[in-house]
Amino acid sequence: MWEASKRTMNIIIKEFEKNNIEQMVEIWNEIIDAGVAFPQIDKLSETDAGNFFSEQSFTGVAENEDTREILGLYILHPNNIGRCGHIANSSYAVKSTARRLHIGEKLVIHSIEKGKELGYRILQFNAVVKTNYGAIHLYEKLGFVQLGVIPGGFLTKDGTFEDIIPFYRIL
């Protein structure tokens, strides 16, 4: 019965609020703990999280409107500076218990629209781990183009190296 109710949740994507930070940190750190997707090694503290999320061009959350539970989030920021400042970069995190509910897709679509709104011309992902099949499938579905493969570009938590794939999409 719970599975059926998860599928009918009313999910909205909105700008984060300070009262979301505790749940956001849990989700973000869950990805860091897994050690197979985010480049960070150190967990994000609640103290640092407020500044980190506020310093982005935009930080969005996926919220269950009925329960106010945060199910995912994304950050959007410049990928570079100056003459390359029109290229955005984004990172996405979905709570493990909310995966396969298309939360990631909603976050990526929102980030594409928000990127356009903020004046970015391209959205680029620098380091999609080759074994992150769900993300790769989603990015390709949404029109992102693979730039190549960087052999051994990601150090996993278990000490092995995985290839990374940069992707981009013109906004």
Backbone bond lengths (Angstrom), bond angles and torsions (degrees), N, CA, C in turn:
res aa  C-N    CA-C-N  psi(-1)  N-CA   C-N-CA  omega(-1)  CA-C   N-CA-C  phi
1 M - - - 1.441 - - 1.533 110.70 -
2 W 1.346 118.40 -39.81 1.446 121.01 -179.77 1.523 110.54 -61.38
3 E 1.350 117.54 -39.84 1.453 121.02 179.24 1.520 110.75 -58.10
4 A 1.340 116.83 -42.77 1.464 119.98 -179.97 1.526 110.47 -63.95
5 S 1.322 117.70 -40.36 1.461 119.65 -179.18 1.525 111.18 -69.14
6 K 1.349 118.28 -31.23 1.458 120.97 177.27 1.522 110.55 -62.88
7 R 1.297 117.27 -35.93 1.461 121.38 -176.71 1.531 111.88 -71.94
8 T 1.312 117.82 -20.60 1.464 119.92 -177.67 1.538 112.22 -105.61
9 M 1.306 117.30 14.60 1.459 120.58 179.18 1.524 110.47 -62.27
10 N 1.311 115.32 147.18 1.451 121.39 175.06 1.525 107.79 -94.69
11 I 1.332 116.68 99.65 1.461 123.08 -175.48 1.523 109.26 -99.04
12 I 1.313 115.88 129.52 1.458 120.60 173.01 1.528 108.35 -119.55
13 I 1.324 115.10 149.57 1.461 120.82 173.68 1.524 105.52 -108.73
14 K 1.312 115.30 126.65 1.462 120.55 -176.45 1.520 109.64 -146.45
15 E 1.321 115.64 168.72 1.460 119.99 175.08 1.527 109.23 -67.99
16 F 1.316 115.62 140.22 1.466 119.57 -178.80 1.520 110.88 -64.50
17 E 1.324 114.54 155.01 1.463 122.25 174.33 1.524 107.43 -122.58
18 K 1.306 116.14 157.19 1.471 119.80 -177.71 1.522 112.58 -56.37
19 N 1.325 117.75 -32.63 1.463 119.39 -179.79 1.531 112.49 -73.67
20 N 1.339 118.40 -4.64 1.468 122.65 175.91 1.527 112.32 -89.52
21 I 1.323 117.54 -13.80 1.467 121.16 -167.51 1.531 112.95 -58.78
22 E 1.306 118.55 -42.80 1.471 119.43 -178.56 1.525 110.89 -57.39
23 Q 1.330 117.61 -47.33 1.469 120.90 179.61 1.530 111.02 -67.49
24 M 1.330 117.35 -37.11 1.457 121.25 179.27 1.521 110.94 -63.21
25 V 1.322 116.56 -43.22 1.469 121.26 179.41 1.522 110.23 -62.21
26 E 1.324 117.81 -41.20 1.469 120.65 177.86 1.521 111.06 -59.09
27 I 1.325 116.89 -45.03 1.463 121.34 -178.74 1.531 109.99 -67.71
28 W 1.328 116.79 -47.43 1.470 121.85 -179.26 1.527 110.27 -58.45
29 N 1.341 115.67 -47.52 1.466 119.78 -177.36 1.525 112.48 -69.81
30 E 1.319 117.77 -26.68 1.463 120.69 174.87 1.536 109.99 -60.97
31 I 1.324 116.60 -39.47 1.467 121.36 178.49 1.533 109.54 -68.90
32 I 1.323 116.84 -44.32 1.466 119.97 178.88 1.521 110.30 -61.63
33 D 1.333 116.97 -44.67 1.472 121.23 179.35 1.522 112.36 -57.92
34 A 1.320 117.09 -39.28 1.467 120.62 -179.05 1.528 110.79 -63.91
35 G 1.330 116.68 -33.40 1.456 120.77 174.78 1.514 115.41 69.01
36 V 1.339 117.68 27.02 1.461 119.79 -178.57 1.532 113.60 -127.76
37 A 1.333 118.18 6.18 1.465 118.53 -177.67 1.533 113.46 -140.81
38 F 1.312 119.51 -54.48 1.460 121.49 -177.29 1.520 110.61 -82.50
39 P 1.341 117.93 146.35 1.463 119.78 179.27 1.529 113.87 -74.83
40 Q 1.343 117.44 -20.26 1.464 119.53 -177.87 1.527 110.50 -65.13
41 I 1.315 114.80 145.86 1.464 122.05 174.66 1.526 109.58 -104.06
42 D 1.324 115.86 -40.17 1.459 120.79 -177.85 1.527 110.36 -85.91
43 K 1.324 114.41 138.83 1.460 120.60 177.85 1.516 110.19 -68.14
44 L 1.306 115.25 156.78 1.453 123.10 177.29 1.526 108.29 -89.30
45 S 1.317 116.55 127.27 1.464 120.00 177.13 1.521 108.83 -86.00
46 E 1.311 117.00 156.85 1.462 120.20 177.06 1.521 110.66 -62.47
47 T 1.323 117.14 -32.64 1.462 121.39 178.80 1.522 110.67 -63.86
48 D 1.334 116.94 -45.36 1.464 121.40 -179.11 1.521 112.54 -77.87
49 A 1.314 117.36 -24.57 1.469 121.74 -173.49 1.525 112.67 -62.33
50 G 1.308 117.57 -40.45 1.459 120.01 -179.83 1.515 111.52 -56.38
51 N 1.323 116.15 -47.67 1.465 120.58 178.36 1.522 111.24 -66.66
52 F 1.317 116.71 -46.92 1.467 121.71 -178.00 1.530 110.90 -56.08
53 F 1.319 117.57 -51.25 1.461 120.46 -176.97 1.532 111.66 -71.41
54 S 1.318 117.59 -32.03 1.470 121.09 179.75 1.522 112.36 -73.28
55 E 1.329 117.60 -27.56 1.465 121.91 -177.31 1.524 113.50 -77.58
56 Q 1.313 118.47 -10.01 1.461 121.92 179.92 1.528 109.94 -74.89
57 S 1.314 116.95 160.87 1.465 119.80 172.85 1.522 109.58 -61.69
58 F 1.334 115.30 -36.43 1.466 121.33 175.99 1.514 107.78 -160.25
59 T 1.322 116.30 139.88 1.456 122.38 171.24 1.518 106.73 -124.83
60 G 1.324 115.23 120.20 1.451 120.78 -178.99 1.518 111.56 -112.52
61 V 1.317 115.59 152.15 1.465 121.47 176.72 1.520 109.42 -125.76
62 A 1.316 114.91 148.53 1.461 122.22 171.39 1.521 106.01 -98.27
63 E 1.324 115.98 116.94 1.456 120.91 -174.79 1.522 110.12 -119.89
64 N 1.322 115.43 136.35 1.456 121.21 170.27 1.526 105.55 -76.96
65 E 1.323 116.24 111.45 1.466 120.05 -175.48 1.523 112.83 -62.34
66 D 1.320 116.90 -28.27 1.463 120.02 -177.56 1.525 112.46 -75.17
67 T 1.345 116.95 -38.27 1.465 120.57 -174.86 1.525 113.49 -109.79
68 R 1.341 117.16 -11.66 1.472 124.08 -175.59 1.528 112.28 67.30
69 E 1.326 117.00 15.55 1.461 120.85 176.81 1.522 109.25 -75.81
70 I 1.329 116.20 134.38 1.462 122.21 175.28 1.530 107.10 -86.30
71 L 1.334 115.72 124.35 1.462 121.61 -175.91 1.520 112.78 -107.26
72 G 1.315 117.17 -13.99 1.455 121.31 -179.90 1.508 110.31 -173.76
73 L 1.319 115.56 171.94 1.454 120.74 -179.79 1.510 110.46 -158.40
74 Y 1.319 114.99 164.09 1.462 120.09 171.54 1.515 109.82 -146.04
75 I 1.336 113.82 155.09 1.457 121.31 173.09 1.527 107.24 -118.58
76 L 1.324 116.05 143.63 1.459 122.91 179.31 1.523 107.01 -130.88
77 H 1.309 116.75 130.69 1.464 121.38 -176.32 1.520 109.34 -158.99
78 P 1.342 117.75 167.12 1.466 119.29 177.24 1.526 110.88 -62.71
79 N 1.320 115.40 141.67 1.462 120.43 176.17 1.525 110.92 -82.14
80 N 1.331 115.47 -21.32 1.457 120.48 -178.14 1.525 107.97 -154.45
81 I 1.311 117.29 -168.28 1.463 121.70 -177.29 1.520 110.51 -121.81
82 G 1.313 115.23 172.20 1.460 121.93 171.03 1.516 114.03 54.09
83 R 1.313 116.66 -122.35 1.460 122.67 -175.25 1.528 113.11 -67.49
84 C 1.310 116.97 -10.30 1.470 121.04 175.79 1.532 111.18 -113.67
85 G 1.331 116.88 11.28 1.456 121.52 -177.34 1.511 114.79 -69.86
86 H 1.330 117.84 -7.83 1.466 121.75 178.16 1.537 112.16 -83.96
87 I 1.325 115.62 -1.61 1.463 121.06 178.27 1.524 108.20 -100.03
88 A 1.321 115.76 124.39 1.465 121.49 179.72 1.530 110.03 -97.00
89 N 1.303 113.92 161.50 1.455 123.09 173.52 1.516 106.69 -132.51
90 S 1.310 116.33 151.60 1.457 119.90 -179.43 1.515 109.92 -145.80
91 S 1.322 115.80 152.09 1.461 123.19 173.56 1.521 107.60 -129.95
92 Y 1.324 115.50 144.83 1.457 122.07 -175.69 1.520 110.03 -127.19
93 A 1.315 115.83 143.39 1.465 121.17 177.35 1.525 108.21 -140.37
94 V 1.334 115.58 128.37 1.462 121.30 177.75 1.521 107.81 -121.15
95 K 1.312 115.58 133.76 1.461 122.32 177.55 1.529 109.16 -55.95
96 S 1.321 117.24 134.90 1.465 120.24 -174.64 1.526 112.59 -57.37
97 T 1.314 117.79 -34.63 1.471 120.43 -179.16 1.526 112.58 -76.19
98 A 1.342 117.53 -7.65 1.463 120.95 -178.90 1.527 112.21 -111.33
99 R 1.312 117.37 9.58 1.459 119.88 -179.44 1.525 110.19 -73.77
100 R 1.306 115.25 156.25 1.475 124.28 -177.30 1.527 112.30 72.82
101 L 1.324 116.95 16.36 1.467 121.74 177.02 1.529 110.87 -110.84
102 H 1.325 116.82 11.94 1.468 124.06 178.89 1.528 113.29 67.87
103 I 1.329 116.36 22.41 1.465 120.78 176.38 1.533 109.20 -64.91
104 G 1.327 116.92 -45.70 1.468 120.80 179.27 1.515 111.76 -57.96
105 E 1.317 116.73 -42.42 1.460 120.52 178.84 1.527 110.79 -61.66
106 K 1.315 117.13 -43.96 1.464 120.92 178.25 1.534 110.61 -61.26
107 L 1.326 116.75 -40.61 1.462 120.91 179.39 1.528 111.54 -65.45
108 V 1.328 116.84 -44.73 1.464 120.07 -178.89 1.532 110.30 -64.84
109 I 1.316 117.14 -45.68 1.472 120.45 179.11 1.528 110.28 -59.78
110 H 1.327 116.54 -43.45 1.463 120.16 178.64 1.530 110.73 -62.16
111 S 1.335 116.68 -41.06 1.468 119.90 -179.10 1.527 111.49 -66.34
112 I 1.318 117.31 -33.72 1.467 120.98 176.55 1.535 109.16 -63.23
113 E 1.309 116.23 -48.25 1.467 120.49 -179.86 1.535 111.09 -65.79
114 K 1.318 117.00 -42.37 1.469 120.70 179.57 1.528 110.07 -65.59
115 G 1.325 117.32 -39.32 1.458 120.69 177.01 1.519 111.88 -59.09
116 K 1.329 116.51 -44.97 1.475 120.69 176.82 1.527 109.88 -60.47
117 E 1.328 115.86 -46.75 1.474 121.62 -178.69 1.526 111.55 -58.59
118 L 1.330 116.76 -36.00 1.465 121.47 -178.18 1.529 112.98 -85.71
119 G 1.335 116.89 0.87 1.456 120.57 175.48 1.518 116.01 92.03
120 Y 1.313 117.88 5.90 1.461 119.60 175.20 1.527 109.01 -71.67
121 R 1.316 116.42 150.43 1.466 121.12 -179.50 1.515 112.39 -108.50
122 I 1.321 116.84 -20.75 1.465 122.08 -177.55 1.524 107.74 -141.20
123 L 1.321 116.17 144.37 1.463 121.91 171.26 1.516 106.88 -115.06
124 Q 1.326 116.35 121.84 1.464 121.72 -175.83 1.516 110.19 -123.37
125 F 1.321 115.30 136.51 1.463 121.54 172.29 1.521 106.90 -108.71
126 N 1.315 116.80 122.42 1.459 121.27 -173.77 1.522 114.09 -81.50
127 A 1.325 117.08 -29.62 1.468 118.32 -167.36 1.527 112.11 -148.70
128 V 1.333 116.23 69.45 1.464 119.83 174.60 1.523 106.77 -84.00
129 V 1.315 116.31 119.07 1.464 120.47 -177.72 1.530 109.10 -65.90
130 K 1.317 115.92 132.62 1.469 122.59 -173.32 1.534 113.18 -56.51
131 T 1.325 117.30 -28.71 1.473 120.17 -179.38 1.529 112.50 -89.09
132 N 1.323 118.03 4.81 1.461 121.59 176.46 1.534 107.75 -87.15
133 Y 1.330 115.22 68.96 1.462 122.29 -170.88 1.530 112.55 -61.09
134 G 1.325 117.35 -38.74 1.460 120.33 179.98 1.511 111.66 -61.74
135 A 1.336 116.87 -44.84 1.458 120.97 179.48 1.526 110.57 -65.43
136 I 1.313 116.95 -44.28 1.468 120.45 -179.28 1.529 110.24 -60.94
137 H 1.314 116.94 -45.41 1.473 120.85 178.09 1.531 110.62 -58.91
138 L 1.323 116.61 -45.52 1.463 121.26 -179.86 1.527 110.97 -62.72
139 Y 1.319 117.89 -47.46 1.455 120.57 -178.10 1.529 111.04 -61.59
140 E 1.311 116.57 -42.99 1.466 119.56 178.33 1.529 110.66 -64.14
141 K 1.320 117.24 -41.40 1.466 122.39 177.88 1.528 111.11 -58.93
142 L 1.335 117.07 -36.16 1.463 122.02 -177.10 1.529 113.25 -91.25
143 G 1.329 117.14 10.75 1.457 120.89 172.47 1.510 116.76 90.77
144 F 1.311 117.96 13.57 1.462 120.04 175.39 1.528 109.19 -76.25
145 V 1.323 115.71 148.47 1.454 122.43 -177.66 1.527 108.81 -112.66
146 Q 1.322 115.58 133.54 1.463 121.23 177.34 1.517 109.13 -76.21
147 L 1.340 116.10 134.77 1.460 121.61 -179.25 1.521 113.51 -93.57
148 G 1.297 118.52 -15.56 1.455 122.17 -176.17 1.513 108.95 148.60
149 V 1.318 116.11 -160.22 1.461 121.72 178.76 1.524 107.96 -136.53
150 I 1.324 115.92 134.31 1.458 121.10 174.79 1.525 106.76 -104.55
151 P 1.332 116.86 106.66 1.466 120.35 -175.44 1.534 111.92 -63.18
152 G 1.320 115.63 128.94 1.457 120.73 175.18 1.513 114.25 62.40
153 G 1.316 117.91 28.54 1.455 121.39 -175.12 1.516 115.85 -78.64
154 F 1.328 117.91 -8.72 1.472 120.95 -177.00 1.520 109.71 -127.57
155 L 1.315 116.25 126.67 1.465 122.42 176.60 1.524 108.38 -92.71
156 T 1.324 116.99 114.81 1.459 121.09 -179.86 1.522 110.24 -77.95
157 K 1.309 114.81 166.93 1.462 120.88 -179.68 1.530 111.91 -59.58
158 D 1.347 116.59 -31.77 1.470 119.48 -178.37 1.533 113.23 -83.59
159 G 1.343 117.10 3.94 1.457 120.80 175.16 1.519 114.94 91.77
160 T 1.323 118.07 0.78 1.461 120.24 176.65 1.525 109.45 -90.96
161 F 1.313 115.00 161.92 1.462 120.47 179.18 1.520 109.78 -108.01
162 E 1.330 115.30 134.56 1.466 122.20 177.54 1.526 108.25 -115.54
163 D 1.309 115.88 150.96 1.460 120.30 173.87 1.526 109.43 -69.78
164 I 1.322 115.62 151.57 1.465 120.27 173.02 1.527 109.08 -121.33
165 I 1.322 114.25 153.09 1.451 121.52 -177.31 1.527 108.85 -125.21
166 P 1.320 117.77 117.58 1.463 119.58 172.32 1.538 109.82 -78.55
167 F 1.319 116.39 141.60 1.460 122.69 177.23 1.529 108.41 -129.51
168 Y 1.341 116.44 155.70 1.459 120.14 172.15 1.522 109.54 -145.31
169 R 1.332 114.07 161.82 1.468 121.34 174.98 1.520 107.27 -147.19
170 I 1.311 116.29 130.43 1.463 120.50 175.14 1.515 107.57 -74.01
171 L 1.329 115.37 132.66 1.471 120.26 -179.48 1.517 110.43 -92.48
